[in-house]
């Protein structure tokens, strides 16, 4: 017999089978195995000649003990267990040994929670039987309790042991205890490990959410499919929406949607993030792989369940990873992909897997292929109607019957997260005043009294008016809001409804003209004296315009060269490396800026009228904006399509 056992067991068992073994460590894995293959299957595992067996454990914590249990069932010529990725693992001579043993009529087996990734390929191909062991059930635990205590529990909850790992279960089932005492320990341990309950009144159902766009539609579709599965109309693997990525900026409600989904479906939510994997472990390769396994094992133990993987873009794309980083990251990425394959298939896992990211473009293409996260659902900042609904949701019993339309208009540009902060601050104002909340409390925190210098307010109003007038006169899109209400570091904003796409050079140039129009308006109104509001950061107007024209020359083939050199995010580094292209981009920007200045001169009266309205009202919606524009047709058609 090949001696490749990493976990030697010197106890000699004369009789292995259905008879009580006396302790849970040995009884539990055998009882779980028998629950799947039956007594006839146990005999086959014990006696069949020329046999290759592969066992998939419920989780990494089960691998060693299941391995020991199978090893005791008979004589084996080769056996292997693996529950972790070895950093410098080579496929050594294991496949050769498997082939050699089987060719001579021998018996081999392997155990792993991820057999496709961790066991030899030859063993998987030659397997006579693949046994997939499910999460532990109450029936199996009941048999083990009888094996250890000699008595069946009188009361045995069906979900007893849900959420517990191997060590936690066997620690609760002890010799010298009664069956009832074992059940009580398991119940208390399960209660301590139970996922957070999201059924409270403060968490809305998915149907009551606002501003989630396609992500809400996906969630409602999933709820319908789960109800059909519970009625027995479809198999779990037939659920069409069991995985997706929710993409959007911080604060738009990605995590809140998951809490609502857990409430609406009644499923436990296992939430984690890539940052948490590093924060809660030493950060070594094996420890990160272990955190991934722990997350999925925890979900399997309470399945059906929802797994929420936040910060998915923190797992780097293999196309952009450095050679030095690849040595560390590739095993992690490969392990995550393999784990997702098993979880998303739905055949045995009964898991809903949802990723979240602020940067969907940074995801590895293998993550988003069919069979994994093939659906990417974009969630943007909520519009005024959605903000009114979010405000009403979080206000609860406060301001009942009040019209929230004006508050929502002033809140335009905010997110669900900022609404939560606004409502808390408004309640605090009312609490300090020792009275119920008033609309004035809410408006005071959404749009605080203006404390900026009047000349700065006027400059901001002119700047935003330039953006809005340029969007309107070039036909770029519908201006839905213009505001000078500050929001953090942002002094004001212009909201334009358009698809954001620019498939032609003329359309890219039109977007850049609108981007530069804020600075151009300042130059026209303030006689050449412009402020710093157009630059200073990676999200500024100048940065955005530079990336757009830089991409035109470096990555779209619409400039002077067809060579692809950079993506939008790589433009700054590429321009630094290619001074000749940087000079060409600068020339283009100067030309488009001159066009923006001309547009602002032609529309000076409109800009001043809109800026005056903004200083007075702080926020201008679509209807009032169109009144100020006089509903005139676009006046920049020739300039927009020309070259100067």
N, C-alpha and C positions, 0 to 999 in steps of 0.2 A: 504494500500500500504506500502511495506517495505521502510523504510527511511534509505537507505544506500548510499545516494548521497553525495559524498565528495565535490561536486561543486553545491551548491544550486543556483537556478536562480529564483528570485522573480518576474520576468516580466511575466505577464499573456498575452498569445497570443490567441486571439479569433479564428484566422484562420491561420492554418499552411498548406502549400501546395505550389502550383506553383505561387501564387501571390507574388509580391515583398515584401520583409521583411523590406527593408529600410536601412540595413547596411550589410556590407560584412561579419562581424563576424558570423552572423546568416544565411546569404544567402549561403555562400560558402560551408559549410559541407552538407547542404540539397541539393544543386545543384549537388554536386559530387555524393551523394548517389542516387539521381534520375537518373543521367546519366548511372548508372549501372543497377538499378532495374526497372526503368520506373515508370510512374504514377500508373500503376496497382500494382507494387511492393510496392509503398508508401502506397497505400490503404490497402494492405495486412498487412504491418507492423503496420499500425494504428489500424486495426479492428479485425484481426484474433484472435480467442480465443484459449487458450491452446497452446501458441506459444513460441518457443525458437529461438532467433535470435543471431547470432554471426557476428560481423563486424570487419574485419581486416583493420585498418587505414593505409594510405600510409607511415606514420612515427610517431614517438612518439609525435611530436609537433601537430599532428592532433587529437589525441585521445580524449582530453577533449571536444573539440568543436563538434566532431561527436557524442560523448556521449550525450551532451546536446541536439543536434538536434534530435537524435532518441528518447530521453526521452520525448521531447515535442510532438512527433507524436501520443501518446496515453497514456492510463493508464497501468502501469506496476506493477507487484507484486514483482519483484526483478530485480535489475539492478546493473551492476558493470563495472568499467573501470580500466584498469591498463596499465601504460606506463613505469614502472620501476620495477626492481627486488628489492624486500625488503631483506635486509641482513639477518634478522632473521625471515623471513616469514614462517609462518606455514599455512597449508592448512585449517586453522580454521574451521568455520562452513559454509563456502560459498557453498560447494557442497550439504550439507544437506538442505540448504535453497532453492537451485535451485530445488532439487528433490521434496521438500515439495510443492513449488509453482506449479510445473508442474503437480504433482499428483492430485492436487485439481482443475485442469483446468486453472491455472493462466498463466500469460504472463511474460517472463523473457528475458533480453538481456544483452550482454556483448560486450565491445569494447576494442580492444588492437591492437597494431602494431605487436605483437607476441602472438596471441591467444593460440597457442599450448603450449607455455611456461608459460604464465602469467594468463590465465583464468582457472576457475575450470574445472577439467576433466569431471565432470558430464554435464556441460553446452556444452562442445565440442561434447560429445557423443550423447546428446539429441537434438542437433541443428536441427531445421526444415529448416533453411536457413543459409548458410555461404556466406556473401557478402565480396568480396575482392575488396577494392577500389584502383584504380590505381593512378599513379601520375597525377597531375592536367593537364588538356588539355586546349587548346585555346578555344574550344567550351564552356566548363564549365565556364571559366573566362568571356567569352562574355555575357553569361546569367546573371552572377552575376553583371557585370557592368550595364546591363540594369535594373536589380532589384534595384540597388543603385542610378543610375543617371536618369533612365527613358528612356535612349536611347541606341541603339545598336552601337558599334563602327563601323565606316565605314571601317577602315583597321584593321584587326585582324590577326597577324602572328600566324601560327599554333602552334609554339613552345613557345609562350608567357608564361612567368611564369616558364619556365624550370629552375630548380636549386634553386627555392625560397621555403622557408618554409611557413607554414601557416601565421605566424605573418607578414612576409614580404609581402605576397600577399595582405592581408586585409589592410595593412597600405597604400598600393598604390591605393586602390579603396575607395574613400572618398565621402561622401555626399557633395553636393555643387560644385562638380567638373563636368566637361564635360566628356563624354566617351573618347574623344581623350586625355584628360589630364591623365586619368587613364591608358590608354594604354602606353602613353609616360613614366609615372613613372615606370610601370612594365618593359618596355623595358630597361630603364636605370638600374633598379635594377638587371635584369637578366644579363645585360652586366657586371656589377660589380662582380657578382657571377660566371661568366662563367669559367669553368675549363681552365687551361693553354693550350694554343694552341701549339701543337707539329708538326705543318705542315711546319715549316721553312726548308730552304734548308740545314741547318747545321745538321739536323736529317735525317739519311738515312732510306730508306724503309727496311723492314725486309729482303727482298730478297738480299739486298746489304750488309748485316752484315757478319762478318767473325768470326770464332772460337766459335760459339755458340752451335755447335753440335746438340744434340736431341732437345734442346730448340728452335732452329730455325725451325726444322722440325715441331714441334708442332705448332709454330706460323703460319707457312705457311698453315698447315692443317686448323687452325682456320680461317684464312683469306678466304680460299676456302669455308668453311662451311657458313661463314657470307654472302659471295656473293651469295651462293645458297639460303640462307634464304631471302635475299633481292629480289631475282628473284621469290620468292614464291614457290620454289621447295621443301623446307623442313620447318618444324616449328622450332622456336627458341629452343624449348626443345629437338629437335633432333640433335642439334650441339654436336658432340661427344667429343669436346675438350674444353668445357667451363670452366674448372678449372684444375689447376695443381700447383705444387710447383717447383720453380726453385732453385736448390741447388748448391752452389759452394763457393769458397773462396772470400774474398773481392776483388773488382776491376775487376772481370771477365766480368761485363756488364749486370748484372741482371736488374738494373734500366734502363739502356740504351735500353735494349730489349723492355721494357714496353713503352718507349717513341716512339720507332720505330713502335711498334704494334699499338699504338694510331694513329700514322700518316698513317700507311698502311690501317687501317680499317676505319679511319675517326670517331672513337668513342672517347668520352671524357674519360680522365684518372683521376680517383679519387685515389690518392696515399696517403698512411698513413703508420704508423708503430706503434708497441707496445710502443716503446719509446716515440713517439709523443703523444700517449694517456695519458701517465703519465705527460709529460712535459707541456701539454696544459690543465691540469685539476688538482684539488687538490690531486688526487691520491686515493680518497676514492672509495669504492666498487661501489656505485651508480654512481659516476662520470665516472669511467672507462666503466661501462655498457652503460652510456649515450653517451660516445665518440664512442663506437662501433655502437650504433644505429644511431648516427649522420652521420657516414661514409656511412653506407648502405642506409640511407634515402637520403643523397646527391646524391648517385649514382642512386637510383630509380627515383629521380626527373629529371634526364637527360638521363634516360635509352632509348635505349641500351647503356651500358657504361662498362668500365673496372675498377674493383677495384683491387688495388695492395696493399697487406698487407706485408710489409717488417718486418724483425726481428721476423718472426713467431715463432722461437725457444724460444723467450722470454716469450711465454706462456708456463708454465712448464708442463711436463708430469705428469698426475695424479698418474702414477706408482712410481714416484720418489719424489713426493712432501711430505714434512714433515706434520705430523698431525696438527701442529700449523699453517702452511701455507695453509693447506687444507680449513680451515674455511673461509679464505679470497678468495682463488683462485677458489674453486669449483663453486661458482655461476657465476664467470666471464667465466670460461671455458665452463660451461654448456650453458650459454647465447650465447657465440660465436659459439658453435657447432649448436645450434638451429637456429641461424641466418644464418649460412652457409647452413644448410639444405634447408631453404626457398630460398636463393639466387642462389644456384647451381642447384636447380631443373629445373630452366628455364621455368617453366610453366607460371608464371605471371611476374617474375622479369626482364627478359631480361638483365641479368648481366653476365659478364665474371669475374671470381674471381681467382686471381693469388696470391699465397704466395711466399715468398722468405726467404731463410735461409742459413746461413753458416754451420749449423750443423743439417742435416736432421735426424740423429740418435737420436736427442733430442726431436723430435716432439711426441706429444701424439698420440698413435695409433688410437684413435678415429678421429683425424684430417685427417688421411690418409686412412681411410676406403672408400670403394666404395660409391659414392654419395656425397663425399666431395672432399678432395685433394687426389684422388686415384693414381694420376700420379706424381712421383717425377723425375724430369729431372735434371741430373747432368751436370754441366758446369765446365770444368776444365780450367787451364791456356792455352792460345792459343799456337799452334805450330808455327814453322817458317813461313809456308805458310800463316797461318791466321794472324800472326803479320805483314807480308808484306802487306796484304790487309787492316788491321787496320791502319797501317802507311799511306798508300795511301789515305785512307778515310779521315783521320784527316789532312793530309798535304794540301789537296785541290789543290789550284793553285801553291803551292810551289813544287819545285823539279820535275816538270812535265817532263816525259821522262826518268828520272833517274832510274837505276836498284836498287831496294831496298833490294835485296837478302842479301847483306852483312850486311846491317843495321839490317835486321830481324834476321840474325844469332847471331849478338851481342846482340840483344834484347831478345833472347830466355830466358824464365823465367819471362818475364814481362807480364803485363795484359793490358787490354784496358785502365784502369785508368792511368797506368804508361806511356802508349803511349801518352795520352793527355798531361801529364806533360812534356814529352820529346819534343813534338812538340812545346809547348809554350816556353820552354827554348831555343830551337833552333831558333825560330822566334825572341826572345829577343836578342840573340847573333847577328843575322843579323841586327836587328833594331839599336842596339848600334853601329855597324860597318857602318851603313847607306848604306846598299847594300841589294840585294836580298839574300834569304837564299841559302847556299851552302850545299852540302852533308857533308862537313867537320863540319858544325854547328850541324847537326843531329848526326853524329858519336861522336862528342865531348861530347854531353850530354848523349847519350846512354852508351858509354864506355869512361868515363873521363880519362884523362891522368893518368897513374899510379903514385900515390904519397905515396904508402906504401913502407916500407923498403924492399930491395931486399931479405933479408933472410925470411921475412914474406911471400912475394909473392911465393918464392920457396916452403915454407912449405905448403901453400894453394894448390899449383899446385900438390905437392906430395899427399896430402890428397885426392883431387878430383880424381887424377889418380888411387889411391887405390880403390875408390868406382867403377870407370869405369872398371878397369881390373877385379875386382871380379865379377861384373855383367856379363862380357863377358865370363870369363873362367868357371863360374859355370852354364852358360846357363840360367841365371835368366831372361834375356830379352835383347832387342836390345838397345844398347847405341846410342841415337840420338844426344846427345850434351854433351860436357864437357866444362866448362867455369870457368875462375877466374875473370870475370868482376864483380865488387861489385854491389850489389843491396840492398841498405839500410844497414841493419845489417848483411846481408848474404855476405860472402867473395867470394863465388863461388858455383857452383852446378854441379851435374851430372844428366842428364835426361835419364831415362830408360823407354822404352816402354814395359810394361807388364800389366797384368790385376790386379795386386795387391792382388790377392787371394792366400791363402796358406791353402788348405784344409787338408793337411797331416802334420805330425810333421817334416818330412824331408824337405818339402817345406818351412815351417816356419823357420827352422834352416838355410836354404840356404839364406833366406832374411836377417836374423840377421847377418850372416857372411858378407854379402855385406854391411850391415849397419855399422859393426865394422871395415870394411876393410880400411877406411880412417885413423883411429887411428893406425891400424896395419901397414899400409904403412909408417907412420911417425916413428914408432918404428924401422922398418927395415932400412929405409934410413938414419935416424938420430941416429943410434946406441943406441936405447933405450930411447932417449930423445923425449918424445911426448909433444904436446902442449895441450891447453885447448879447441881446436876447436870442439872436439867431445861431449862436455858437456856444462853445464851452463844454460840450458833452457828447457822448456817442449817439444819443438820441436827438440831438439838436437839428435844426433846419439845415445848417451847413454840412453836418455829417451825413444826413440823409441824402442831400443833393449830391455830395461827393461820391457816396456809395452807388447812387443810381447811374451817374455818368461814368464813373469808373467801371461799373459792371458792363455798361454799354460797350466800352472799349476792351475790357479784359475777359468777358465771359459770354457775350451774346452774339458776336460776329457782326454787330451793327455799326462798329467803328471802322477804323482803318485797317484792321487785321481780322482774319478768321481764327487766329490761334486762341485757344482757351487757356487762360492763365489763372483765373481766380473766381471763386463764388462771391456773393455779395458781402459776406462777413470777412472774406480774405482780401477785399479791395484795399484797405489802408496799407497792409503789409506789402501787397503787390506794387502799389504806387511808390512806396518807399524804395523798392528794389528796382524799379524801372523809371528813372527820372524823365526819360523822353515821353513816356505815356502820361506821367504826372503833368508835364507841361501841356500836353494835348488836352487833358481833362480840365486843367485850369482855363485854357482858352475857350473850351466849350461852356464852362460855367460862367465866364465873363460875358459870353455872347447871350446866354439865356438870362443872365441877370439884367443885362441891358434891355432885353425884351420885357422882363418883369417891370423895370422902371418905367418904360414907355407905357405899359398897360396901366400902371398906377397913375401916371400923369393924365391919361385919357379919362380916368375914373376918379379923379381927386374929390369931386363933390360927393360922390357916393361914399367914398372912404370916410370923409369927415362926418357925413350925416350918420353913418353907422357907428362910428367911434363915439360921437356925442350921445347916441342912444345907449351905447354900452356903458358909458360913464354914469348915465342917469339910472339905468335899469339893471346893469351888471350882466344881464343875460338876455339874448334875443333869439327867439325861435324862428321856425321856417316862415310862418305867415307874416310876421312883422319884418323879417329880413326882405322878403319879396316886395313888400310895400315900399321899403326904402330903395330897393333896386328899381322900382317903377315897372317891374315885369318886362323890362326891355330885353330884346333878343341879344345873344352874345355879340360883342363888338370886337372880338380878337381873332375871328376866323382866319383872316389872311395872315396876321402876325403869327398865329399858332402853327400854321402849316409852312410858313416861309423859313428862310435861313437867317433872318436878321431884322 
